[in-house]
C-alpha cells in the first residue's frame, strides 16, 4: 500500500514538472477517454515517416484524441504534384494530400504533415506569418521548421474533442497550403505563376519586365542591381543571368529602365498604346512577401500572380492620373506587396500579354499591403519616352 502511494505521488510530481515545461502527460484515465482517429499513410510514399512523426507530435500535446496508424482508416493520406491540402469531411475524418509543390519550394515536410493533421482535428488556417503558429502554414517563411502546435492550438483541439462532438459536427471543407480561395498572402492573395512568362525579370529584391532584348523596366525606387535573371518564374534558378550596364530614371514617375550588358533571347512583353479603361482585366506578377507586413517573412522562390483590374483614379490617394494606374485590391485583401515593386501589370490583347504598368506603391500609403488599391506607373502613357531611351521598341 505504501509503495503504491509513493508511486502515485512520484507520478503526480513528474506530471507537474512536465506540465510546467509544456509537455502534456496522458494518464491511463485520459487515454481511455480519448477518441482514436485512425490514419492510413500506406500510399504516402517517402512521406509516411513524416506523417508518423506528425501523429506522435499531436499525441504528445493533446489528450482527448489519439492519432493511430491503422485500417479501416478515418483519414487517408495521398501524394500528388500539387499543393498540400486537407479535405475535411468531419471532425477527425477526411483525406490529406502531401503535395510536391510545397516540398520542392523547401517547406518543411513534417511541419506540412502536422499542419494538415491539424485541419483534420478541426483547426482552420490562421495565416499570421508566425513560425510559432503551426496553422500559419505557408504564410510563415520557407525557413520555418517548427512542426509543433502552439499551446493555444493544442487546447483548441482538446476542446473540440471533449464531450460528445461527432464527425458530423464539423462542416466539410478543403484547406490548401497556398491559401488560394481564402484570405491569403501571396502577391497578397494570389497563386503560384501558372505560366513561364519569358519576359519576367528578377532584379535583386524587386521585379521587372523585359521590354526589349537588352532593356528591362522596373521601379525607380528599386536599387540598380549588378545583374538580373530573365525568363524564369524561379528567382534562384532557370532563365538567363545577365549584367546591367546602366539605368535611366523617368523624370516624373516611379519608373526606371535598366540596360543589359548583352541581349537575351527571350521574347519581350509589348507595351500597348493604351493601358485600358476602368474595369479592364489585368494581372500582376512578382516575388513580393508572402505576408502583408514588412519583415513578416521571406519572399517566395516562385513568382506569384493575381488577377485584378483597373479601377477609378480616385480610389488611389496621391496618384498622378495622367501617368499612373490605380489597380484594384481584389476582394479587399489582395494586391502587391514588398518585393513586387517594379513588377509587371499585364493585360491580354489578341491573346498576347502586354505590359501596361510597373508596381509603384500602395494607394493609401499604408505599410500593410493590400488594404487598398495600388498605384502602378502607366507605361503606355510614357511609351514614346521609353521608345526614345531604348532606341526603338520592338514592332
LOMI-449755 format. One record per residue (C-alpha): residue in three letters; residue number from 1; z, y, x. Coordinates in steps of 0.05 Angstrom, whole numbers, plus 5000, padded with zeros to 4 digits. Layout:
BEGIN
ala / NUM / Z / Y / X
...
***
This chain:
BEGIN
unk / 1 / 5000 / 5000 / 5000
unk / 2 / 5019 / 5049 / 5056
unk / 3 / 4955 / 5031 / 5093
unk / 4 / 4913 / 5046 / 5031
unk / 5 / 4948 / 5113 / 5021
unk / 6 / 4936 / 5132 / 5093
unk / 7 / 4863 / 5112 / 5088
unk / 8 / 4854 / 5154 / 5025
unk / 9 / 4889 / 5213 / 5058
unk / 10 / 4845 / 5206 / 5121
unk / 11 / 4782 / 5202 / 5078
unk / 12 / 4802 / 5264 / 5039
unk / 13 / 4816 / 5302 / 5103
unk / 14 / 4748 / 5282 / 5132
unk / 15 / 4713 / 5302 / 5068
unk / 16 / 4747 / 5370 / 5071
unk / 17 / 4725 / 5381 / 5143
unk / 18 / 4653 / 5360 / 5129
unk / 19 / 4651 / 5403 / 5066
unk / 20 / 4673 / 5463 / 5107
unk / 21 / 4613 / 5452 / 5152
unk / 22 / 4565 / 5448 / 5094
unk / 23 / 4557 / 5373 / 5091
unk / 24 / 4568 / 5341 / 5024
unk / 25 / 4604 / 5275 / 5022
unk / 26 / 4582 / 5226 / 4969
unk / 27 / 4641 / 5184 / 4947
unk / 28 / 4636 / 5117 / 4912
unk / 29 / 4651 / 5151 / 4846
unk / 30 / 4598 / 5205 / 4855
unk / 31 / 4546 / 5155 / 4880
unk / 32 / 4559 / 5113 / 4818
unk / 33 / 4547 / 5174 / 4774
unk / 34 / 4485 / 5196 / 4810
unk / 35 / 4417 / 5187 / 4777
unk / 36 / 4368 / 5147 / 4820
unk / 37 / 4297 / 5173 / 4828
unk / 38 / 4251 / 5121 / 4859
unk / 39 / 4192 / 5144 / 4901
unk / 40 / 4131 / 5105 / 4926
unk / 41 / 4105 / 5131 / 4993
unk / 42 / 4064 / 5069 / 5008
unk / 43 / 4000 / 5110 / 5002
unk / 44 / 4025 / 5169 / 5043
unk / 45 / 3997 / 5141 / 5107
unk / 46 / 4025 / 5172 / 5170
unk / 47 / 4068 / 5219 / 5127
unk / 48 / 4110 / 5163 / 5099
unk / 49 / 4163 / 5176 / 5152
unk / 50 / 4165 / 5249 / 5134
unk / 51 / 4180 / 5233 / 5061
unk / 52 / 4233 / 5182 / 5081
unk / 53 / 4265 / 5237 / 5124
unk / 54 / 4259 / 5286 / 5066
unk / 55 / 4294 / 5237 / 5019
unk / 56 / 4351 / 5228 / 5069
unk / 57 / 4358 / 5304 / 5074
unk / 58 / 4364 / 5312 / 4999
unk / 59 / 4411 / 5253 / 4993
unk / 60 / 4457 / 5284 / 5045
unk / 61 / 4462 / 5350 / 5008
unk / 62 / 4465 / 5333 / 4934
unk / 63 / 4510 / 5285 / 4896
unk / 64 / 4481 / 5279 / 4826
unk / 65 / 4414 / 5248 / 4845
unk / 66 / 4391 / 5198 / 4897
unk / 67 / 4320 / 5191 / 4924
unk / 68 / 4306 / 5118 / 4938
unk / 69 / 4242 / 5085 / 4962
unk / 70 / 4222 / 5031 / 4912
unk / 71 / 4179 / 5009 / 4854
unk / 72 / 4167 / 5018 / 4797
unk / 73 / 4169 / 5090 / 4820
unk / 74 / 4185 / 5155 / 4785
unk / 75 / 4147 / 5193 / 4839
unk / 76 / 4082 / 5172 / 4871
unk / 77 / 4063 / 5203 / 4938
unk / 78 / 3990 / 5210 / 4959
unk / 79 / 3949 / 5245 / 5013
unk / 80 / 3884 / 5285 / 5009
unk / 81 / 3847 / 5341 / 5046
unk / 82 / 3871 / 5397 / 5001
unk / 83 / 3936 / 5437 / 4998
unk / 84 / 4003 / 5401 / 4989
unk / 85 / 4024 / 5402 / 4916
unk / 86 / 4071 / 5371 / 4866
unk / 87 / 4051 / 5352 / 4795
unk / 88 / 4117 / 5351 / 4758
unk / 89 / 4117 / 5311 / 4694
unk / 90 / 4192 / 5317 / 4682
unk / 91 / 4258 / 5324 / 4717
unk / 92 / 4255 / 5271 / 4772
unk / 93 / 4184 / 5248 / 4758
unk / 94 / 4113 / 5264 / 4778
unk / 95 / 4064 / 5259 / 4835
unk / 96 / 4062 / 5292 / 4904
unk / 97 / 4002 / 5303 / 4949
unk / 98 / 4012 / 5316 / 5023
unk / 99 / 3951 / 5359 / 5037
unk / 100 / 3919 / 5363 / 5106
unk / 101 / 3900 / 5436 / 5095
unk / 102 / 3972 / 5458 / 5109
unk / 103 / 3983 / 5406 / 5163
unk / 104 / 3921 / 5430 / 5200
unk / 105 / 3946 / 5501 / 5197
unk / 106 / 4010 / 5480 / 5232
unk / 107 / 4061 / 5478 / 5175
unk / 108 / 4120 / 5431 / 5189
unk / 109 / 4108 / 5363 / 5158
unk / 110 / 4179 / 5346 / 5139
unk / 111 / 4191 / 5416 / 5111
unk / 112 / 4130 / 5406 / 5066
unk / 113 / 4156 / 5338 / 5043
unk / 114 / 4226 / 5364 / 5028
unk / 115 / 4197 / 5424 / 4993
unk / 116 / 4152 / 5381 / 4948
unk / 117 / 4211 / 5336 / 4932
unk / 118 / 4247 / 5400 / 4912
unk / 119 / 4196 / 5411 / 4857
unk / 120 / 4206 / 5341 / 4831
unk / 121 / 4281 / 5355 / 4830
unk / 122 / 4269 / 5415 / 4786
unk / 123 / 4263 / 5474 / 4834
unk / 124 / 4206 / 5525 / 4826
unk / 125 / 4173 / 5564 / 4883
unk / 126 / 4212 / 5624 / 4908
unk / 127 / 4165 / 5659 / 4956
unk / 128 / 4217 / 5700 / 4993
unk / 129 / 4183 / 5692 / 5060
unk / 130 / 4250 / 5668 / 5089
unk / 131 / 4252 / 5606 / 5133
unk / 132 / 4323 / 5592 / 5109
unk / 133 / 4297 / 5582 / 5038
unk / 134 / 4264 / 5514 / 5030
unk / 135 / 4228 / 5534 / 4967
unk / 136 / 4197 / 5595 / 5000
unk / 137 / 4145 / 5544 / 5023
unk / 138 / 4083 / 5574 / 5055
unk / 139 / 4108 / 5646 / 5048
unk / 140 / 4152 / 5631 / 5109
unk / 141 / 4115 / 5633 / 5175
unk / 142 / 4080 / 5572 / 5203
unk / 143 / 4132 / 5570 / 5259
unk / 144 / 4187 / 5554 / 5208
unk / 145 / 4213 / 5483 / 5218
unk / 146 / 4272 / 5485 / 5170
unk / 147 / 4269 / 5424 / 5125
unk / 148 / 4338 / 5433 / 5093
unk / 149 / 4352 / 5462 / 5025
unk / 150 / 4399 / 5521 / 5024
unk / 151 / 4468 / 5514 / 4993
unk / 152 / 4442 / 5551 / 4932
unk / 153 / 4382 / 5505 / 4925
unk / 154 / 4425 / 5443 / 4931
unk / 155 / 4473 / 5470 / 4879
unk / 156 / 4416 / 5483 / 4831
unk / 157 / 4392 / 5411 / 4837
unk / 158 / 4463 / 5385 / 4826
unk / 159 / 4468 / 5427 / 4763
unk / 160 / 4401 / 5403 / 4737
unk / 161 / 4421 / 5330 / 4745
unk / 162 / 4491 / 5339 / 4717
unk / 163 / 4505 / 5315 / 4647
unk / 164 / 4452 / 5286 / 4601
unk / 165 / 4389 / 5324 / 4621
unk / 166 / 4328 / 5278 / 4620
unk / 167 / 4257 / 5280 / 4647
unk / 168 / 4234 / 5308 / 4581
unk / 169 / 4277 / 5370 / 4590
unk / 170 / 4230 / 5398 / 4644
unk / 171 / 4163 / 5428 / 4626
unk / 172 / 4105 / 5393 / 4661
unk / 173 / 4073 / 5438 / 4713
unk / 174 / 4037 / 5435 / 4781
unk / 175 / 4060 / 5474 / 4842
unk / 176 / 4013 / 5487 / 4900
unk / 177 / 4035 / 5502 / 4971
unk / 178 / 3988 / 5563 / 4977
unk / 179 / 4015 / 5600 / 4915
unk / 180 / 3946 / 5603 / 4883
unk / 181 / 3959 / 5616 / 4809
unk / 182 / 4029 / 5644 / 4815
unk / 183 / 4060 / 5705 / 4847
unk / 184 / 4033 / 5694 / 4917
unk / 185 / 4030 / 5730 / 4983
unk / 186 / 3962 / 5719 / 5016
unk / 187 / 3916 / 5778 / 5026
unk / 188 / 3973 / 5783 / 4980
unk / 189 / 3958 / 5735 / 4922
unk / 190 / 3892 / 5706 / 4948
unk / 191 / 3867 / 5639 / 4972
unk / 192 / 3840 / 5609 / 5037
unk / 193 / 3769 / 5631 / 5053
unk / 194 / 3721 / 5590 / 5012
unk / 195 / 3661 / 5606 / 5056
unk / 196 / 3649 / 5611 / 5131
unk / 197 / 3630 / 5685 / 5129
unk / 198 / 3585 / 5694 / 5191
unk / 199 / 3599 / 5769 / 5194
unk / 200 / 3675 / 5764 / 5192
unk / 201 / 3708 / 5791 / 5255
unk / 202 / 3779 / 5784 / 5282
unk / 203 / 3799 / 5846 / 5321
unk / 204 / 3868 / 5831 / 5350
unk / 205 / 3915 / 5847 / 5294
unk / 206 / 3863 / 5876 / 5247
unk / 207 / 3799 / 5852 / 5213
unk / 208 / 3728 / 5876 / 5218
unk / 209 / 3656 / 5864 / 5196
unk / 210 / 3593 / 5853 / 5237
unk / 211 / 3541 / 5903 / 5212
unk / 212 / 3491 / 5895 / 5269
unk / 213 / 3482 / 5843 / 5324
unk / 214 / 3524 / 5886 / 5371
unk / 215 / 3565 / 5931 / 5324
unk / 216 / 3628 / 5920 / 5283
unk / 217 / 3661 / 5965 / 5232
unk / 218 / 3737 / 5967 / 5224
unk / 219 / 3792 / 6019 / 5211
unk / 220 / 3803 / 6079 / 5255
unk / 221 / 3879 / 6068 / 5255
unk / 222 / 3870 / 5999 / 5287
unk / 223 / 3874 / 5996 / 5363
unk / 224 / 3809 / 5985 / 5401
unk / 225 / 3811 / 5913 / 5428
unk / 226 / 3780 / 5889 / 5493
unk / 227 / 3745 / 5833 / 5456
unk / 228 / 3735 / 5806 / 5385
unk / 229 / 3720 / 5739 / 5353
unk / 230 / 3658 / 5738 / 5309
unk / 231 / 3634 / 5687 / 5259
unk / 232 / 3697 / 5646 / 5245
unk / 233 / 3749 / 5647 / 5190
unk / 234 / 3799 / 5620 / 5242
unk / 235 / 3826 / 5676 / 5285
unk / 236 / 3843 / 5629 / 5343
unk / 237 / 3782 / 5584 / 5347
unk / 238 / 3708 / 5579 / 5330
unk / 239 / 3655 / 5632 / 5328
unk / 240 / 3640 / 5674 / 5390
unk / 241 / 3687 / 5717 / 5431
unk / 242 / 3652 / 5778 / 5457
unk / 243 / 3676 / 5841 / 5494
unk / 244 / 3680 / 5911 / 5465
unk / 245 / 3646 / 5966 / 5505
unk / 246 / 3664 / 6028 / 5465
unk / 247 / 3690 / 6055 / 5399
unk / 248 / 3665 / 6111 / 5354
unk / 249 / 3711 / 6142 / 5303
unk / 250 / 3686 / 6173 / 5238
unk / 251 / 3706 / 6247 / 5236
unk / 252 / 3736 / 6247 / 5166
unk / 253 / 3758 / 6179 / 5141
unk / 254 / 3794 / 6116 / 5168
unk / 255 / 3732 / 6081 / 5195
unk / 256 / 3716 / 6061 / 5267
unk / 257 / 3654 / 6028 / 5297
unk / 258 / 3661 / 5980 / 5356
unk / 259 / 3601 / 5969 / 5401
unk / 260 / 3599 / 5899 / 5430
unk / 261 / 3583 / 5887 / 5503
unk / 262 / 3528 / 5838 / 5481
unk / 263 / 3493 / 5818 / 5417
unk / 264 / 3514 / 5757 / 5377
unk / 265 / 3470 / 5710 / 5337
unk / 266 / 3508 / 5715 / 5271
unk / 267 / 3476 / 5748 / 5211
unk / 268 / 3508 / 5816 / 5199
unk / 269 / 3530 / 5840 / 5130
unk / 270 / 3483 / 5892 / 5100
unk / 271 / 3510 / 5959 / 5076
unk / 272 / 3480 / 5978 / 5009
unk / 273 / 3463 / 6049 / 4989
unk / 274 / 3517 / 6048 / 4935
unk / 275 / 3585 / 6016 / 4933
unk / 276 / 3583 / 6008 / 4858
unk / 277 / 3613 / 6037 / 4795
unk / 278 / 3684 / 6029 / 4768
unk / 279 / 3691 / 5956 / 4745
unk / 280 / 3645 / 5928 / 4799
unk / 281 / 3669 / 5859 / 4820
unk / 282 / 3686 / 5855 / 4895
unk / 283 / 3721 / 5811 / 4944
unk / 284 / 3768 / 5829 / 5002
unk / 285 / 3778 / 5785 / 5063
unk / 286 / 3826 / 5787 / 5122
unk / 287 / 3882 / 5759 / 5164
unk / 288 / 3937 / 5801 / 5131
unk / 289 / 4010 / 5780 / 5128
unk / 290 / 4029 / 5722 / 5083
unk / 291 / 4086 / 5762 / 5052
unk / 292 / 4084 / 5834 / 5027
unk / 293 / 4133 / 5870 / 5074
unk / 294 / 4121 / 5888 / 5147
unk / 295 / 4156 / 5839 / 5193
unk / 296 / 4169 / 5787 / 5140
unk / 297 / 4125 / 5733 / 5173
unk / 298 / 4065 / 5719 / 5217
unk / 299 / 3992 / 5726 / 5199
unk / 300 / 3956 / 5664 / 5175
unk / 301 / 3909 / 5629 / 5223
unk / 302 / 3855 / 5623 / 5170
unk / 303 / 3829 / 5685 / 5135
unk / 304 / 3845 / 5694 / 5061
unk / 305 / 3803 / 5723 / 5006
unk / 306 / 3818 / 5757 / 4940
unk / 307 / 3771 / 5772 / 4882
unk / 308 / 3784 / 5842 / 4856
unk / 309 / 3745 / 5903 / 4831
unk / 310 / 3734 / 5977 / 4838
unk / 311 / 3780 / 6020 / 4795
unk / 312 / 3783 / 6094 / 4779
unk / 313 / 3798 / 6141 / 4837
unk / 314 / 3858 / 6169 / 4801
unk / 315 / 3893 / 6102 / 4809
unk / 316 / 3900 / 6117 / 4884
unk / 317 / 3940 / 6176 / 4909
unk / 318 / 3912 / 6218 / 4965
unk / 319 / 3843 / 6188 / 4961
unk / 320 / 3781 / 6224 / 4986
unk / 321 / 3739 / 6209 / 4925
unk / 322 / 3673 / 6225 / 4960
unk / 323 / 3683 / 6177 / 5018
unk / 324 / 3734 / 6126 / 4995
unk / 325 / 3741 / 6070 / 4944
unk / 326 / 3801 / 6054 / 4901
unk / 327 / 3808 / 5978 / 4896
unk / 328 / 3850 / 5942 / 4844
unk / 329 / 3914 / 5904 / 4860
unk / 330 / 3894 / 5843 / 4819
unk / 331 / 3946 / 5822 / 4766
unk / 332 / 3990 / 5878 / 4791
unk / 333 / 4015 / 5838 / 4851
unk / 334 / 3955 / 5821 / 4895
unk / 335 / 3918 / 5861 / 4948
unk / 336 / 3911 / 5878 / 5021
unk / 337 / 3969 / 5876 / 5070
unk / 338 / 3987 / 5889 / 5143
unk / 339 / 3933 / 5856 / 5186
unk / 340 / 3878 / 5864 / 5134
unk / 341 / 3865 / 5935 / 5159
unk / 342 / 3791 / 5947 / 5174
unk / 343 / 3772 / 5883 / 5137
unk / 344 / 3713 / 5878 / 5091
unk / 345 / 3707 / 5893 / 5018
unk / 346 / 3643 / 5859 / 4996
unk / 347 / 3601 / 5853 / 4933
unk / 348 / 3545 / 5805 / 4916
unk / 349 / 3476 / 5837 / 4909
unk / 350 / 3420 / 5789 / 4892
unk / 351 / 3464 / 5731 / 4915
unk / 352 / 3479 / 5763 / 4983
unk / 353 / 3546 / 5790 / 5005
unk / 354 / 3540 / 5865 / 5021
unk / 355 / 3597 / 5902 / 5055
unk / 356 / 3618 / 5965 / 5018
unk / 357 / 3687 / 5981 / 5045
unk / 358 / 3736 / 5976 / 5103
unk / 359 / 3810 / 5967 / 5087
unk / 360 / 3849 / 6031 / 5100
unk / 361 / 3917 / 6037 / 5065
unk / 362 / 3959 / 6029 / 5003
unk / 363 / 3942 / 6073 / 4945
unk / 364 / 4015 / 6091 / 4931
unk / 365 / 4039 / 6099 / 5003
unk / 366 / 4089 / 6043 / 4993
unk / 367 / 4109 / 5999 / 5052
unk / 368 / 4108 / 5939 / 5005
unk / 369 / 4038 / 5911 / 4998
unk / 370 / 4000 / 5901 / 4932
unk / 371 / 4046 / 5944 / 4890
unk / 372 / 3987 / 5989 / 4873
unk / 373 / 3912 / 5992 / 4885
unk / 374 / 3888 / 6001 / 4957
unk / 375 / 3843 / 6052 / 4990
unk / 376 / 3780 / 6030 / 5027
unk / 377 / 3732 / 6070 / 5069
unk / 378 / 3667 / 6074 / 5029
unk / 379 / 3615 / 6050 / 5078
unk / 380 / 3557 / 6063 / 5031
unk / 381 / 3576 / 6137 / 5027
unk / 382 / 3573 / 6143 / 5103
unk / 383 / 3514 / 6096 / 5113
unk / 384 / 3470 / 6150 / 5144
unk / 385 / 3524 / 6167 / 5195
unk / 386 / 3533 / 6093 / 5213
unk / 387 / 3457 / 6085 / 5218
unk / 388 / 3454 / 6141 / 5269
unk / 389 / 3512 / 6117 / 5310
unk / 390 / 3487 / 6045 / 5317
unk / 391 / 3415 / 6064 / 5330
unk / 392 / 3389 / 6038 / 5263
unk / 393 / 3419 / 5987 / 5216
unk / 394 / 3382 / 5922 / 5202
unk / 395 / 3330 / 5928 / 5147
***
